[in-house]
């Protein structure tokens, strides 16, 4: 059986679709569930998913693995996330759950998709600049809720705020503030 791999920084990683194919071949009666966790960050267009993979739910319901993944809708460097952040996060969570079961793990639970995303997010060019941080700070002077204020204050404690998260929060909060003006 040939396993497709992707080389990233000299290491081989498998794609989520390969893990899924092997899972269903080995466990045709298996089950995979996913759940979107909305309470993490409702402001920034951030999606967090939890996936659970059960190889044999009927005969061995205690044998399962869980995986989590997150994505930002306003990640301008990812065309997939602009239109499909929700689906992308769900797929990544499934890949992690299957990796936690040991499916196609060769030195790392992370899938190729996950590693590429992590490398991109850690790049200094993907961190919020001073102008973005000032825009976030200026939101604190606006008519925002206590929850929104706490969220933004918490975000500003990170000296390496991801650019896509900062932009997402700024865009979402400006939309909310405009809607609040319209209601008045």
C-alpha positions, -999 to 999 in steps of 0.1 A, spaced: 0 0 0 14 34 -10 11 62 15 12 97 1 35 120 21 45 156 20 80 168 29 82 198 51 115 211 64 131 177 56 105 156 74 77 134 59 42 141 70 9 126 58 -22 144 48 -55 140 67 -72 123 37 -46 95 40 -53 90 77 -90 89 69 -85 63 42 -65 40 64 -89 45 94 -119 34 73 -100 5 57 -89 -8 91 -121 1 110 -151 0 86 -175 0 116 -157 29 132 -171 63 139 -158 99 139 -177 127 156 -169 164 154 -180 194 175 -175 231 169 -165 248 201 -179 284 198 -173 296 233 -136 300 227 -136 333 208 -169 345 193 -155 379 184 -126 371 159 -141 346 136 -120 319 153 -132 283 150 -121 256 174 -131 220 167 -130 188 187 -130 155 169 -133 120 184 -124 89 165 -138 55 177 -123 25 159 -149 0 173 -177 20 191 -200 -10 194 -176 -36 209 -151 -13 225 -167 21 233 -138 31 256 -113 29 228 -112 64 212 -89 93 206 -96 131 207 -81 158 186 -85 196 186 -77 222 159 -84 259 153 -86 283 124 -92 320 118 -118 330 91 -99 363 84 -66 347 78 -57 366 46 -28 343 39 -51 313 36 -76 314 7 -91 282 22 -98 300 55 -114 330 38 -142 308 26 -139 276 46 -122 281 80 -149 261 97 -144 231 74 -106 234 75 -107 234 114 -129 204 114 -106 185 90 -76 193 111 -92 181 143 -101 148 126 -65 144 114 -52 150 150 -77 125 165 -66 99 139 -30 107 147 -36 102 184 -49 67 175 -15 61 159 -27 61 123 2 70 100 22 85 127 59 86 117 77 107 143 48 132 147 11 132 154 8 164 133 -4 161 97 12 179 68 -16 205 69 -10 212 105 27 216 103 25 240 74 -1 261 92 20 262 124 51 273 105 32 301 87 16 313 120 50 315 137 66 337 110 74 372 122 56 385 91 24 370 105 25 390 138 4 421 144 22 453 138 21 484 160 -7 499 140 -29 468 145 -22 468 182 -31 505 184 -64 498 166 -71 470 191 -63 494 220 -86 521 205 -115 496 206 -113 497 243 -125 533 243 -156 524 223 -190 513 235 -182 476 239 -194 450 262 -175 438 293 -169 405 276 -155 421 245 -133 444 266 -119 415 286 -112 396 254 -94 424 238 -74 432 269 -64 396 271 -53 396 235 -32 427 240 -12 409 268 3 387 240 34 405 225 32 382 195 -5 385 185 -11 366 152 -18 391 125 -49 372 113 -64 372 148 -58 410 152 -73 418 119 -102 395 125 -110 411 159 -107 446 145 -130 437 116 -156 419 137 -156 446 164 -160 474 138 -189 455 123 -205 451 157 -200 488 165 -216 498 132 -246 476 138 -250 491 173 -250 526 157 -277 515 132 -300 502 160 -299 536 178 
